[in-house]
Amino acid sequence: MSSLSSDPQPRRAYMGLLARAPAHRLAELLPDLPTYAWLRAPEIGAVMVRGRMGATGAPFNLGEMSVTRCVLKLDDGTVGHAHVQGRDKAHATRAALIDALMQGAQANQIEADVLAPLRADEAARREAQAQKAAATKVEFFTMVRGED
């Protein structure tokens, strides 16, 4: 086991990254899947999404969202979990495989080959979105009218 299993924060971060990653990009970065056995085959369901007005108000039910979850076990016994938005069973499978691989001896290789490119892609998407938003920014100013 790697040191990632003792601290949940790095695992939480890469699990979120895998869930947000486009499914086609995961397939490009991890084309060859290791052998595994299902503990819980991919299932499609729904979760209730809750919100708060202004991030401080009382929570309210916003609506339902489709999710796919699965649990698998590698040949060495390592278990991987995944929950992804939508109805893509292959996306959930690859995310669970990466979770399992990150807990073993291949963690550094998976970090370099899969997670680092996904982080770079996400940073580029966020930067593009920030630039698009900045282009619509309006500067307000007040001119001194001399009535003082």
CNS distance restraints for C-alpha pairs under 8 A (distance, minus, plus):
assign (resid   1 and name CA) (resid   5 and name CA) 7.04 0.50 0.50
assign (resid   1 and name CA) (resid 103 and name CA) 5.60 0.50 0.50
assign (resid   1 and name CA) (resid 104 and name CA) 5.14 0.50 0.50
assign (resid   1 and name CA) (resid 105 and name CA) 7.11 0.50 0.50
assign (resid   2 and name CA) (resid 102 and name CA) 7.75 0.50 0.50
assign (resid   2 and name CA) (resid 103 and name CA) 5.53 0.50 0.50
assign (resid   2 and name CA) (resid 104 and name CA) 5.85 0.50 0.50
assign (resid   2 and name CA) (resid 105 and name CA) 6.96 0.50 0.50
assign (resid   2 and name CA) (resid 107 and name CA) 7.42 0.50 0.50
assign (resid   3 and name CA) (resid   7 and name CA) 7.28 0.50 0.50
assign (resid   4 and name CA) (resid   8 and name CA) 7.03 0.50 0.50
assign (resid   4 and name CA) (resid  10 and name CA) 6.57 0.50 0.50
assign (resid   4 and name CA) (resid  11 and name CA) 6.59 0.50 0.50
assign (resid   4 and name CA) (resid 102 and name CA) 7.90 0.50 0.50
assign (resid   4 and name CA) (resid 103 and name CA) 6.74 0.50 0.50
assign (resid   5 and name CA) (resid  11 and name CA) 7.58 0.50 0.50
assign (resid   5 and name CA) (resid 103 and name CA) 6.64 0.50 0.50
assign (resid   7 and name CA) (resid  11 and name CA) 7.54 0.50 0.50
assign (resid   8 and name CA) (resid  12 and name CA) 5.97 0.50 0.50
assign (resid   9 and name CA) (resid  13 and name CA) 6.16 0.50 0.50
assign (resid  10 and name CA) (resid  14 and name CA) 6.29 0.50 0.50
assign (resid  11 and name CA) (resid  15 and name CA) 5.95 0.50 0.50
assign (resid  11 and name CA) (resid  99 and name CA) 7.98 0.50 0.50
assign (resid  12 and name CA) (resid  16 and name CA) 6.16 0.50 0.50
assign (resid  13 and name CA) (resid  17 and name CA) 6.26 0.50 0.50
assign (resid  14 and name CA) (resid  18 and name CA) 6.08 0.50 0.50
assign (resid  14 and name CA) (resid 115 and name CA) 7.24 0.50 0.50
assign (resid  15 and name CA) (resid  19 and name CA) 6.20 0.50 0.50
assign (resid  15 and name CA) (resid  82 and name CA) 7.40 0.50 0.50
assign (resid  15 and name CA) (resid  95 and name CA) 7.55 0.50 0.50
assign (resid  15 and name CA) (resid  99 and name CA) 7.10 0.50 0.50
assign (resid  16 and name CA) (resid  20 and name CA) 6.20 0.50 0.50
assign (resid  17 and name CA) (resid  21 and name CA) 6.02 0.50 0.50
assign (resid  17 and name CA) (resid 115 and name CA) 7.88 0.50 0.50
assign (resid  17 and name CA) (resid 118 and name CA) 7.30 0.50 0.50
assign (resid  17 and name CA) (resid 119 and name CA) 7.30 0.50 0.50
assign (resid  18 and name CA) (resid  26 and name CA) 7.96 0.50 0.50
assign (resid  18 and name CA) (resid  95 and name CA) 5.77 0.50 0.50
assign (resid  18 and name CA) (resid 118 and name CA) 7.97 0.50 0.50
assign (resid  19 and name CA) (resid  82 and name CA) 7.71 0.50 0.50
assign (resid  19 and name CA) (resid  83 and name CA) 6.75 0.50 0.50
assign (resid  19 and name CA) (resid  84 and name CA) 4.82 0.50 0.50
assign (resid  19 and name CA) (resid  85 and name CA) 6.89 0.50 0.50
assign (resid  19 and name CA) (resid  92 and name CA) 7.94 0.50 0.50
assign (resid  19 and name CA) (resid  95 and name CA) 7.14 0.50 0.50
assign (resid  20 and name CA) (resid  84 and name CA) 7.59 0.50 0.50
assign (resid  20 and name CA) (resid  85 and name CA) 7.95 0.50 0.50
assign (resid  21 and name CA) (resid  25 and name CA) 6.99 0.50 0.50
assign (resid  21 and name CA) (resid  26 and name CA) 6.99 0.50 0.50
assign (resid  21 and name CA) (resid 118 and name CA) 6.80 0.50 0.50
assign (resid  21 and name CA) (resid 122 and name CA) 7.73 0.50 0.50
assign (resid  22 and name CA) (resid  26 and name CA) 6.64 0.50 0.50
assign (resid  23 and name CA) (resid  27 and name CA) 6.35 0.50 0.50
assign (resid  23 and name CA) (resid  88 and name CA) 7.85 0.50 0.50
assign (resid  23 and name CA) (resid  90 and name CA) 7.67 0.50 0.50
assign (resid  23 and name CA) (resid  91 and name CA) 5.11 0.50 0.50
assign (resid  24 and name CA) (resid  28 and name CA) 6.30 0.50 0.50
assign (resid  25 and name CA) (resid  29 and name CA) 6.23 0.50 0.50
assign (resid  25 and name CA) (resid 118 and name CA) 7.99 0.50 0.50
assign (resid  26 and name CA) (resid  30 and name CA) 5.92 0.50 0.50
assign (resid  26 and name CA) (resid  31 and name CA) 7.99 0.50 0.50
assign (resid  26 and name CA) (resid  91 and name CA) 7.32 0.50 0.50
assign (resid  26 and name CA) (resid  94 and name CA) 7.02 0.50 0.50
assign (resid  26 and name CA) (resid  95 and name CA) 7.96 0.50 0.50
assign (resid  26 and name CA) (resid 114 and name CA) 7.60 0.50 0.50
assign (resid  27 and name CA) (resid  31 and name CA) 5.28 0.50 0.50
assign (resid  27 and name CA) (resid  91 and name CA) 7.93 0.50 0.50
assign (resid  27 and name CA) (resid  94 and name CA) 7.53 0.50 0.50
assign (resid  29 and name CA) (resid 113 and name CA) 6.95 0.50 0.50
assign (resid  29 and name CA) (resid 114 and name CA) 5.59 0.50 0.50
assign (resid  30 and name CA) (resid  94 and name CA) 7.60 0.50 0.50
assign (resid  30 and name CA) (resid 114 and name CA) 7.09 0.50 0.50
assign (resid  33 and name CA) (resid  94 and name CA) 7.82 0.50 0.50
assign (resid  33 and name CA) (resid  97 and name CA) 7.78 0.50 0.50
assign (resid  34 and name CA) (resid  74 and name CA) 7.62 0.50 0.50
assign (resid  34 and name CA) (resid  97 and name CA) 7.92 0.50 0.50
assign (resid  35 and name CA) (resid  74 and name CA) 6.44 0.50 0.50
assign (resid  35 and name CA) (resid  75 and name CA) 6.66 0.50 0.50
assign (resid  36 and name CA) (resid  72 and name CA) 6.50 0.50 0.50
assign (resid  36 and name CA) (resid  73 and name CA) 5.48 0.50 0.50
assign (resid  36 and name CA) (resid  74 and name CA) 4.44 0.50 0.50
assign (resid  36 and name CA) (resid  75 and name CA) 5.94 0.50 0.50
assign (resid  37 and name CA) (resid  72 and name CA) 5.66 0.50 0.50
assign (resid  37 and name CA) (resid  73 and name CA) 5.26 0.50 0.50
assign (resid  37 and name CA) (resid  74 and name CA) 6.48 0.50 0.50
assign (resid  37 and name CA) (resid  75 and name CA) 7.63 0.50 0.50
assign (resid  38 and name CA) (resid  71 and name CA) 6.38 0.50 0.50
assign (resid  38 and name CA) (resid  72 and name CA) 4.46 0.50 0.50
assign (resid  38 and name CA) (resid  73 and name CA) 6.31 0.50 0.50
assign (resid  39 and name CA) (resid  70 and name CA) 7.81 0.50 0.50
assign (resid  39 and name CA) (resid  71 and name CA) 5.35 0.50 0.50
assign (resid  39 and name CA) (resid  72 and name CA) 4.98 0.50 0.50
assign (resid  39 and name CA) (resid  73 and name CA) 6.61 0.50 0.50
assign (resid  40 and name CA) (resid  70 and name CA) 5.30 0.50 0.50
assign (resid  40 and name CA) (resid  71 and name CA) 4.81 0.50 0.50
assign (resid  40 and name CA) (resid  72 and name CA) 6.49 0.50 0.50
assign (resid  41 and name CA) (resid  70 and name CA) 5.37 0.50 0.50
assign (resid  41 and name CA) (resid  71 and name CA) 6.60 0.50 0.50
assign (resid  41 and name CA) (resid  72 and name CA) 7.51 0.50 0.50
assign (resid  42 and name CA) (resid  68 and name CA) 6.32 0.50 0.50
assign (resid  42 and name CA) (resid  69 and name CA) 5.42 0.50 0.50
assign (resid  42 and name CA) (resid  70 and name CA) 4.43 0.50 0.50
assign (resid  42 and name CA) (resid  71 and name CA) 7.57 0.50 0.50
assign (resid  42 and name CA) (resid  89 and name CA) 5.66 0.50 0.50
assign (resid  42 and name CA) (resid  92 and name CA) 6.99 0.50 0.50
assign (resid  42 and name CA) (resid  93 and name CA) 7.15 0.50 0.50
assign (resid  43 and name CA) (resid  68 and name CA) 5.43 0.50 0.50
assign (resid  43 and name CA) (resid  69 and name CA) 5.50 0.50 0.50
assign (resid  43 and name CA) (resid  70 and name CA) 6.46 0.50 0.50
assign (resid  43 and name CA) (resid  89 and name CA) 7.57 0.50 0.50
assign (resid  44 and name CA) (resid  66 and name CA) 6.99 0.50 0.50
assign (resid  44 and name CA) (resid  67 and name CA) 5.78 0.50 0.50
assign (resid  44 and name CA) (resid  68 and name CA) 4.45 0.50 0.50
assign (resid  44 and name CA) (resid  69 and name CA) 6.74 0.50 0.50
assign (resid  44 and name CA) (resid  87 and name CA) 5.99 0.50 0.50
assign (resid  44 and name CA) (resid  89 and name CA) 7.95 0.50 0.50
assign (resid  45 and name CA) (resid  66 and name CA) 5.72 0.50 0.50
assign (resid  45 and name CA) (resid  67 and name CA) 5.46 0.50 0.50
assign (resid  45 and name CA) (resid  68 and name CA) 6.30 0.50 0.50
assign (resid  46 and name CA) (resid  64 and name CA) 6.08 0.50 0.50
assign (resid  46 and name CA) (resid  65 and name CA) 5.35 0.50 0.50
assign (resid  46 and name CA) (resid  66 and name CA) 4.45 0.50 0.50
assign (resid  46 and name CA) (resid  67 and name CA) 5.64 0.50 0.50
assign (resid  47 and name CA) (resid  64 and name CA) 5.46 0.50 0.50
assign (resid  47 and name CA) (resid  65 and name CA) 5.46 0.50 0.50
assign (resid  47 and name CA) (resid  66 and name CA) 6.59 0.50 0.50
assign (resid  47 and name CA) (resid  67 and name CA) 6.99 0.50 0.50
assign (resid  48 and name CA) (resid  61 and name CA) 6.83 0.50 0.50
assign (resid  48 and name CA) (resid  62 and name CA) 7.43 0.50 0.50
assign (resid  48 and name CA) (resid  63 and name CA) 5.77 0.50 0.50
assign (resid  48 and name CA) (resid  64 and name CA) 4.49 0.50 0.50
assign (resid  48 and name CA) (resid  65 and name CA) 6.47 0.50 0.50
assign (resid  49 and name CA) (resid  61 and name CA) 6.14 0.50 0.50
assign (resid  49 and name CA) (resid  62 and name CA) 5.51 0.50 0.50
assign (resid  49 and name CA) (resid  63 and name CA) 5.41 0.50 0.50
assign (resid  49 and name CA) (resid  64 and name CA) 5.66 0.50 0.50
assign (resid  49 and name CA) (resid  65 and name CA) 6.70 0.50 0.50
assign (resid  50 and name CA) (resid  59 and name CA) 6.36 0.50 0.50
assign (resid  50 and name CA) (resid  60 and name CA) 5.54 0.50 0.50
assign (resid  50 and name CA) (resid  61 and name CA) 4.55 0.50 0.50
assign (resid  50 and name CA) (resid  62 and name CA) 5.16 0.50 0.50
assign (resid  50 and name CA) (resid  63 and name CA) 7.23 0.50 0.50
assign (resid  51 and name CA) (resid  55 and name CA) 7.79 0.50 0.50
assign (resid  51 and name CA) (resid  59 and name CA) 5.47 0.50 0.50
assign (resid  51 and name CA) (resid  60 and name CA) 5.48 0.50 0.50
assign (resid  51 and name CA) (resid  61 and name CA) 6.41 0.50 0.50
assign (resid  51 and name CA) (resid  62 and name CA) 5.92 0.50 0.50
assign (resid  52 and name CA) (resid  56 and name CA) 6.22 0.50 0.50
assign (resid  52 and name CA) (resid  57 and name CA) 5.17 0.50 0.50
assign (resid  52 and name CA) (resid  58 and name CA) 5.85 0.50 0.50
assign (resid  52 and name CA) (resid  59 and name CA) 4.72 0.50 0.50
assign (resid  52 and name CA) (resid  60 and name CA) 6.32 0.50 0.50
assign (resid  53 and name CA) (resid  57 and name CA) 5.01 0.50 0.50
assign (resid  53 and name CA) (resid  58 and name CA) 7.24 0.50 0.50
assign (resid  53 and name CA) (resid  59 and name CA) 7.69 0.50 0.50
assign (resid  65 and name CA) (resid  85 and name CA) 7.41 0.50 0.50
assign (resid  65 and name CA) (resid  86 and name CA) 7.53 0.50 0.50
assign (resid  66 and name CA) (resid  85 and name CA) 6.07 0.50 0.50
assign (resid  66 and name CA) (resid  86 and name CA) 4.92 0.50 0.50
assign (resid  66 and name CA) (resid  87 and name CA) 6.49 0.50 0.50
assign (resid  67 and name CA) (resid  83 and name CA) 6.63 0.50 0.50
assign (resid  67 and name CA) (resid  84 and name CA) 5.56 0.50 0.50
assign (resid  67 and name CA) (resid  85 and name CA) 4.46 0.50 0.50
assign (resid  67 and name CA) (resid  86 and name CA) 4.82 0.50 0.50
assign (resid  67 and name CA) (resid  87 and name CA) 6.10 0.50 0.50
assign (resid  68 and name CA) (resid  82 and name CA) 7.98 0.50 0.50
assign (resid  68 and name CA) (resid  83 and name CA) 5.65 0.50 0.50
assign (resid  68 and name CA) (resid  84 and name CA) 5.39 0.50 0.50
assign (resid  68 and name CA) (resid  85 and name CA) 6.42 0.50 0.50
assign (resid  68 and name CA) (resid  86 and name CA) 6.27 0.50 0.50
assign (resid  68 and name CA) (resid  87 and name CA) 5.62 0.50 0.50
assign (resid  68 and name CA) (resid  88 and name CA) 6.65 0.50 0.50
assign (resid  68 and name CA) (resid  89 and name CA) 6.45 0.50 0.50
assign (resid  68 and name CA) (resid  92 and name CA) 6.34 0.50 0.50
assign (resid  69 and name CA) (resid  81 and name CA) 7.62 0.50 0.50
assign (resid  69 and name CA) (resid  82 and name CA) 5.46 0.50 0.50
assign (resid  69 and name CA) (resid  83 and name CA) 4.35 0.50 0.50
assign (resid  69 and name CA) (resid  84 and name CA) 6.50 0.50 0.50
assign (resid  69 and name CA) (resid  89 and name CA) 7.92 0.50 0.50
assign (resid  69 and name CA) (resid  92 and name CA) 6.15 0.50 0.50
assign (resid  70 and name CA) (resid  81 and name CA) 6.01 0.50 0.50
assign (resid  70 and name CA) (resid  82 and name CA) 5.59 0.50 0.50
assign (resid  70 and name CA) (resid  83 and name CA) 6.88 0.50 0.50
assign (resid  70 and name CA) (resid  92 and name CA) 6.44 0.50 0.50
assign (resid  70 and name CA) (resid  93 and name CA) 6.74 0.50 0.50
assign (resid  70 and name CA) (resid  96 and name CA) 6.99 0.50 0.50
assign (resid  71 and name CA) (resid  79 and name CA) 7.03 0.50 0.50
assign (resid  71 and name CA) (resid  80 and name CA) 5.71 0.50 0.50
assign (resid  71 and name CA) (resid  81 and name CA) 4.59 0.50 0.50
assign (resid  71 and name CA) (resid  82 and name CA) 6.62 0.50 0.50
assign (resid  71 and name CA) (resid  96 and name CA) 6.53 0.50 0.50
assign (resid  72 and name CA) (resid  79 and name CA) 5.68 0.50 0.50
assign (resid  72 and name CA) (resid  80 and name CA) 5.41 0.50 0.50
assign (resid  72 and name CA) (resid  81 and name CA) 6.72 0.50 0.50
assign (resid  72 and name CA) (resid  96 and name CA) 6.75 0.50 0.50
assign (resid  72 and name CA) (resid  97 and name CA) 7.34 0.50 0.50
assign (resid  73 and name CA) (resid  77 and name CA) 5.70 0.50 0.50
assign (resid  73 and name CA) (resid  78 and name CA) 5.49 0.50 0.50
assign (resid  73 and name CA) (resid  79 and name CA) 4.39 0.50 0.50
assign (resid  73 and name CA) (resid  80 and name CA) 6.26 0.50 0.50
assign (resid  73 and name CA) (resid 100 and name CA) 7.43 0.50 0.50
assign (resid  74 and name CA) (resid  78 and name CA) 5.34 0.50 0.50
assign (resid  74 and name CA) (resid  79 and name CA) 6.48 0.50 0.50
assign (resid  74 and name CA) (resid  80 and name CA) 7.99 0.50 0.50
assign (resid  74 and name CA) (resid  97 and name CA) 7.92 0.50 0.50
assign (resid  74 and name CA) (resid 100 and name CA) 7.10 0.50 0.50
assign (resid  78 and name CA) (resid 100 and name CA) 5.71 0.50 0.50
assign (resid  78 and name CA) (resid 101 and name CA) 7.77 0.50 0.50
assign (resid  78 and name CA) (resid 103 and name CA) 7.19 0.50 0.50
assign (resid  78 and name CA) (resid 104 and name CA) 7.42 0.50 0.50
assign (resid  79 and name CA) (resid  99 and name CA) 7.96 0.50 0.50
assign (resid  79 and name CA) (resid 100 and name CA) 5.37 0.50 0.50
assign (resid  80 and name CA) (resid  96 and name CA) 4.63 0.50 0.50
assign (resid  80 and name CA) (resid  97 and name CA) 5.87 0.50 0.50
assign (resid  80 and name CA) (resid  98 and name CA) 7.38 0.50 0.50
assign (resid  80 and name CA) (resid  99 and name CA) 4.96 0.50 0.50
assign (resid  80 and name CA) (resid 100 and name CA) 4.04 0.50 0.50
assign (resid  80 and name CA) (resid 101 and name CA) 7.78 0.50 0.50
assign (resid  81 and name CA) (resid  95 and name CA) 7.55 0.50 0.50
assign (resid  81 and name CA) (resid  96 and name CA) 4.61 0.50 0.50
assign (resid  81 and name CA) (resid  97 and name CA) 7.82 0.50 0.50
assign (resid  81 and name CA) (resid  99 and name CA) 6.43 0.50 0.50
assign (resid  81 and name CA) (resid 100 and name CA) 7.42 0.50 0.50
assign (resid  82 and name CA) (resid  92 and name CA) 5.62 0.50 0.50
assign (resid  82 and name CA) (resid  93 and name CA) 7.30 0.50 0.50
assign (resid  82 and name CA) (resid  95 and name CA) 5.69 0.50 0.50
assign (resid  82 and name CA) (resid  96 and name CA) 4.70 0.50 0.50
assign (resid  82 and name CA) (resid  99 and name CA) 7.58 0.50 0.50
assign (resid  83 and name CA) (resid  92 and name CA) 6.32 0.50 0.50
assign (resid  84 and name CA) (resid  88 and name CA) 7.87 0.50 0.50
assign (resid  84 and name CA) (resid  91 and name CA) 7.32 0.50 0.50
assign (resid  84 and name CA) (resid  92 and name CA) 5.86 0.50 0.50
assign (resid  88 and name CA) (resid  92 and name CA) 6.56 0.50 0.50
assign (resid  89 and name CA) (resid  93 and name CA) 6.14 0.50 0.50
assign (resid  90 and name CA) (resid  94 and name CA) 6.18 0.50 0.50
assign (resid  91 and name CA) (resid  95 and name CA) 6.15 0.50 0.50
assign (resid  92 and name CA) (resid  96 and name CA) 6.14 0.50 0.50
assign (resid  93 and name CA) (resid  97 and name CA) 6.18 0.50 0.50
assign (resid  94 and name CA) (resid  98 and name CA) 6.15 0.50 0.50
assign (resid  95 and name CA) (resid  99 and name CA) 6.20 0.50 0.50
assign (resid  96 and name CA) (resid 100 and name CA) 6.24 0.50 0.50
assign (resid  97 and name CA) (resid 101 and name CA) 6.11 0.50 0.50
assign (resid  98 and name CA) (resid 102 and name CA) 5.99 0.50 0.50
assign (resid  98 and name CA) (resid 110 and name CA) 7.36 0.50 0.50
assign (resid  99 and name CA) (resid 103 and name CA) 6.74 0.50 0.50
assign (resid 100 and name CA) (resid 104 and name CA) 7.07 0.50 0.50
assign (resid 101 and name CA) (resid 105 and name CA) 7.55 0.50 0.50
assign (resid 101 and name CA) (resid 106 and name CA) 6.00 0.50 0.50
assign (resid 101 and name CA) (resid 107 and name CA) 6.07 0.50 0.50
assign (resid 101 and name CA) (resid 110 and name CA) 7.23 0.50 0.50
assign (resid 102 and name CA) (resid 106 and name CA) 6.48 0.50 0.50
assign (resid 102 and name CA) (resid 107 and name CA) 4.16 0.50 0.50
assign (resid 102 and name CA) (resid 108 and name CA) 7.72 0.50 0.50
assign (resid 102 and name CA) (resid 110 and name CA) 6.65 0.50 0.50
assign (resid 102 and name CA) (resid 111 and name CA) 7.60 0.50 0.50
assign (resid 103 and name CA) (resid 107 and name CA) 6.31 0.50 0.50
assign (resid 106 and name CA) (resid 110 and name CA) 6.14 0.50 0.50
assign (resid 107 and name CA) (resid 111 and name CA) 5.97 0.50 0.50
assign (resid 108 and name CA) (resid 112 and name CA) 6.25 0.50 0.50
assign (resid 109 and name CA) (resid 113 and name CA) 5.92 0.50 0.50
assign (resid 110 and name CA) (resid 114 and name CA) 5.32 0.50 0.50
assign (resid 110 and name CA) (resid 115 and name CA) 6.58 0.50 0.50
assign (resid 111 and name CA) (resid 115 and name CA) 4.79 0.50 0.50
assign (resid 111 and name CA) (resid 116 and name CA) 5.92 0.50 0.50
assign (resid 112 and name CA) (resid 116 and name CA) 5.36 0.50 0.50
assign (resid 112 and name CA) (resid 117 and name CA) 7.55 0.50 0.50
assign (resid 113 and name CA) (resid 117 and name CA) 6.90 0.50 0.50
assign (resid 114 and name CA) (resid 118 and name CA) 6.34 0.50 0.50
assign (resid 115 and name CA) (resid 119 and name CA) 6.11 0.50 0.50
assign (resid 116 and name CA) (resid 120 and name CA) 6.25 0.50 0.50
assign (resid 117 and name CA) (resid 121 and name CA) 6.12 0.50 0.50
assign (resid 118 and name CA) (resid 122 and name CA) 6.13 0.50 0.50
assign (resid 119 and name CA) (resid 123 and name CA) 6.10 0.50 0.50
assign (resid 120 and name CA) (resid 124 and name CA) 6.16 0.50 0.50
assign (resid 121 and name CA) (resid 125 and name CA) 6.20 0.50 0.50
assign (resid 122 and name CA) (resid 126 and name CA) 6.15 0.50 0.50
assign (resid 123 and name CA) (resid 127 and name CA) 6.07 0.50 0.50
assign (resid 124 and name CA) (resid 128 and name CA) 6.11 0.50 0.50
assign (resid 125 and name CA) (resid 129 and name CA) 6.16 0.50 0.50
assign (resid 126 and name CA) (resid 130 and name CA) 6.07 0.50 0.50
assign (resid 127 and name CA) (resid 131 and name CA) 6.12 0.50 0.50
assign (resid 128 and name CA) (resid 132 and name CA) 6.16 0.50 0.50
assign (resid 129 and name CA) (resid 133 and name CA) 6.21 0.50 0.50
assign (resid 130 and name CA) (resid 134 and name CA) 6.00 0.50 0.50
assign (resid 131 and name CA) (resid 135 and name CA) 6.19 0.50 0.50
assign (resid 132 and name CA) (resid 136 and name CA) 7.05 0.50 0.50
assign (resid 133 and name CA) (resid 137 and name CA) 6.77 0.50 0.50
